[in-house]
């Protein structure tokens, strides 16, 4: 009976050690999750700003191309023949 009791106590202590290890791993994973969310939010924001800048640059380029076309059609910078 004594040896069975000692074996049971050893098993309980081993389970306790495994539970402590599991708690440590869970804490580490929780910290990684918070860091991942922060990095994902930062990446999403960076990507959004990059898209906004690209859209603005494309619109500006389109306006410049339209102005250059009107410059040649209307004969001058102030577009004198088109404004009349």
C-alpha positions as CSV (number, residue, x, y, z in Angstrom):
1,X,0.0,0.0,0.0
2,X,2.8,2.3,0.8
3,X,4.5,1.9,-2.5
4,X,1.2,2.5,-4.4
5,X,0.7,5.7,-2.3
6,X,4.2,6.9,-3.2
7,X,3.6,6.2,-6.9
8,X,0.3,8.1,-6.8
9,X,2.0,11.0,-5.1
10,X,4.8,11.0,-7.7
11,X,2.2,11.0,-10.5
12,X,0.4,13.9,-8.9
13,X,3.6,15.9,-8.6
14,X,4.4,15.1,-12.3
15,X,1.0,16.3,-13.3
16,X,1.6,19.5,-11.3
17,X,4.8,20.1,-13.1
18,X,3.1,19.5,-16.4
19,X,0.4,21.9,-15.5
20,X,2.9,24.6,-14.5
21,X,4.6,24.1,-17.9
22,X,1.2,24.3,-19.6
23,X,0.5,27.6,-17.8
24,X,3.8,29.0,-18.8
25,X,3.2,28.1,-22.4
26,X,-0.2,29.6,-22.3
27,X,1.1,32.9,-20.9
28,X,3.8,33.0,-23.6
29,X,1.2,32.3,-26.3
30,X,-1.1,35.1,-24.9
31,X,1.8,37.6,-25.1
32,X,2.5,36.5,-28.7
33,X,-1.1,37.0,-29.6
34,X,-1.1,40.5,-28.3
35,X,2.1,41.3,-30.2
36,X,0.7,39.7,-33.4
37,X,-2.5,41.8,-33.2
38,X,-0.4,45.0,-32.7
39,X,1.8,44.2,-35.7
40,X,-1.2,43.2,-37.8
41,X,-2.9,46.5,-37.0
42,X,0.3,48.5,-37.8
43,X,0.7,46.6,-41.1
44,X,-2.9,47.2,-42.1
45,X,-2.5,50.9,-41.4
46,X,0.7,51.1,-43.3
47,X,-0.9,49.3,-46.3
48,X,-4.0,51.6,-46.2
49,X,-1.8,54.8,-46.2
50,X,0.3,53.4,-49.1
51,X,-2.9,52.8,-51.1
52,X,-4.2,56.3,-50.3
53,X,-0.9,57.8,-51.4
54,X,-0.9,55.7,-54.6
55,X,-4.5,56.8,-55.4
56,X,-3.7,60.5,-54.8
57,X,-0.6,60.2,-57.1
58,X,-2.6,58.6,-59.8
59,X,-5.3,61.3,-59.6
60,X,-2.7,64.0,-59.7
61,X,-1.0,62.3,-62.7
62,X,-4.4,62.1,-64.5
63,X,-5.1,65.8,-63.9
64,X,-1.6,66.7,-65.2
65,X,-2.2,64.7,-68.4
66,X,-5.6,66.3,-68.9
67,X,-4.1,69.8,-68.4
68,X,-1.3,69.0,-70.9
69,X,-3.9,67.8,-73.4
70,X,-5.9,71.0,-72.9
71,X,-2.7,73.1,-73.1
72,X,-2.1,71.8,-76.7
73,X,-5.7,72.0,-77.7
74,X,-6.3,75.5,-76.3
75,X,-2.9,77.0,-77.3
76,X,-1.4,78.2,-74.0
77,X,-1.0,77.9,-70.2
78,X,-4.0,79.9,-69.4
79,X,-6.1,78.1,-71.9
80,X,-7.2,81.3,-73.7
81,X,-9.2,79.7,-76.6
82,X,-11.1,77.3,-74.4
83,X,-12.2,79.8,-71.7
84,X,-14.1,82.1,-74.1
